[in-house]
C-alpha cells in the first residue's frame, strides 16, 4: 500500500508523535512503505510560515527537502490531472489544499493519512491517524 500524508499528520510526525495513533506511527516508522509528501503541503507551509502562523527552523525551501530525506518520504508533484480532478470532487468544503490532496490521492491510488475530519466526507481511502 502507498500513502499520502496530510499536512497536519506530517507536522505531528515531525514533533508531536504522541498526537498520532499507534497505527499511524507504525506506518511512518516501517520504512518499507511508500509514503508521499505532496508539493501541496510545501505550498501550504510556505504560506503559513510567511504569514507567521507556523514556525519552521529555516525557510521551507531548506527545511522540507531535509526533513523528507530524514523521514524517507517520496515527493509528489502537482500535475494537471491532479488539478483537473478537483473539478469532480463534491464541494464538502473550500480548502484548496485539502481538496487537491484528495484529488492527488484519488488520481495516484494513494491512501491518505489524516486527522482532518473533512477528509471523511470524500470517497477516498484513508487511515485515521489522530487521537
C-alpha positions in Angstrom: 0.0 0.0 0.0 1.1 3.6 -0.7 0.2 6.6 1.4 -0.1 10.3 1.1 0.5 12.4 4.2 -2.0 15.1 5.1 -0.1 18.3 6.1 -1.3 18.1 9.8 -0.2 14.5 10.1 3.2 15.3 8.7 3.6 18.2 11.2 2.7 15.8 14.0 5.1 13.2 12.7 7.9 15.8 13.0 7.5 16.9 16.6 4.2 15.7 18.2 4.1 11.9 17.6 2.0 11.5 20.7 -0.9 13.0 18.7 -0.7 10.1 16.3 -2.5 6.8 16.8 -0.2 3.7 17.0 -1.1 2.5 13.5 0.0 5.8 12.1 3.3 5.7 14.0 3.9 2.2 12.8 3.2 3.1 9.1 5.6 6.1 9.4 8.3 4.1 11.1 8.1 1.0 9.0 10.4 2.1 6.3 9.1 -0.4 3.7 6.0 1.6 2.8 5.9 4.2 0.0 4.9 7.4 1.8 4.5 10.6 -0.3 4.6 14.2 0.7 2.8 16.5 -1.8 4.1 19.8 -3.1 0.7 21.0 -1.9 2.0 20.6 1.7 5.1 22.7 0.9 2.8 25.3 -0.7 0.6 25.4 2.4 3.5 25.5 4.8 5.2 28.3 2.8 2.1 30.5 3.0 1.6 29.8 6.8 5.3 30.4 7.6 5.3 33.6 5.6 2.2 34.8 7.4 3.7 34.0 10.8 1.1 31.3 11.5 3.7 28.5 11.7 7.3 28.4 12.8 9.9 26.4 11.0 13.6 26.3 11.8 14.6 27.5 8.3 12.6 28.5 5.2 10.5 25.7 3.7 12.8 25.5 0.7 15.6 24.4 3.0 13.6 22.5 5.7 11.2 20.4 3.7 13.7 18.6 1.5 15.9 17.9 4.5 13.0 16.6 6.6 11.7 14.5 3.7 15.1 12.8 3.4 15.3 12.2 7.1 11.8 10.6 7.1 12.4 8.7 3.8 9.3 10.4 2.2 8.8 10.5 -1.6 7.9 13.7 -3.3 4.6 14.1 -5.1 4.4 16.9 -7.6 1.1 18.5 -8.6 0.1 17.7 -12.2 -2.6 18.9 -14.5 -4.6 15.7 -14.0 -4.5 16.3 -10.2 -5.7 19.9 -10.6 -8.4 18.8 -13.0 -9.6 16.0 -10.7 -10.6 18.7 -8.2 -13.5 19.6 -10.5 -15.0 16.1 -9.9 -15.0 16.4 -6.1 -18.1 17.3 -4.2 -18.0 20.7 -2.5 -17.8 19.5 1.0 -15.5 22.3 2.0 -13.5 25.0 0.3 -9.9 24.4 1.5 -7.9 24.3 -1.8 -5.0 22.5 -0.1 -7.2 19.7 1.2 -9.2 19.4 -2.0 -6.0 19.0 -4.0 -4.7 16.4 -1.6 -7.9 14.4 -2.0 -7.6 14.7 -5.8 -4.0 13.5 -5.7 -4.8 10.5 -3.6 -7.6 9.5 -6.0 -5.5 10.0 -9.1 -2.5 8.2 -7.7 -4.4 5.4 -5.9 -2.9 6.5 -2.5 -4.4 6.1 0.9 -4.5 9.4 2.8 -3.0 9.5 6.3 -5.1 12.2 8.0 -6.6 13.5 11.2 -8.8 16.0 9.4 -12.5 15.2 9.7 -13.2 17.0 6.4 -11.5 14.2 4.5 -14.0 11.7 5.8 -16.7 13.4 3.7 -14.9 12.3 0.5 -14.9 8.9 -1.1 -11.2 8.5 -0.7 -9.2 5.7 1.0 -7.9 7.0 4.3 -6.4 5.9 7.6 -7.4 7.9 10.6 -4.3 9.0 12.4 -5.3 11.4 15.2 -6.4 10.8 18.7 
